[in-house]
Amino acid sequence: MGVLRESLYGPTMTATPPKNAGVHVPPPFLYAAAFIIGLLLQRWHPLAITSANETPRLISAALFGALYLGFFASAFTEFRKARTTLIPNHPASALVTTGVYRLTRNPMYVSLVALYICAALILNTWWPCIVLPLLILVIDRAVIGREERYLTAAFPDAYPAYVSHVRRWI
């Protein structure tokens, strides 16, 4: 399965599909907002990850940073090859199923989680990590859910087939 292009107004469609996923807040802003909440909680009640040997924490931060770079660079490259948009409130011209998209349907969101954890480790605070499950729930329901409904309408044959064999996260 590679890049598949289908008309948004194909003959199998009975209603006009949406023009985009309807995600009005850029997802990176949601990650940033959650992280800022974590930092505010840290100011209110400090909760350090470690006060002892910092080497393991910094090595972990570097590994999460590398994970972020790998997932994001691969996803970005696949979107550029397909000549489709990264922005969820713009219409998709292609369904990307190659590269890192063979492992997860949402490598960009996985990469942002890795970056988020990397930053929490660097700043030595548990609070952003405590807020992270709520953030993931919001991303999963308010962003990914909308994107998946849009992609199902835009690619009615290809997207359900893709969903059947590739996980949402990892």
Salt bridges, closest charged atoms under 4 A:
GLU54 OE1 - ARG57 NH2 2.79
GLU78 OE2 - LYS81 NZ 3.25
ASP140 OD2 - ARG141 NE 3.94
ASP140 OD1 - ARG168 NH1 2.83
GLU148 OE2 - ARG105 NH2 2.67
GLU148 OE1 - ARG168 NH2 2.31
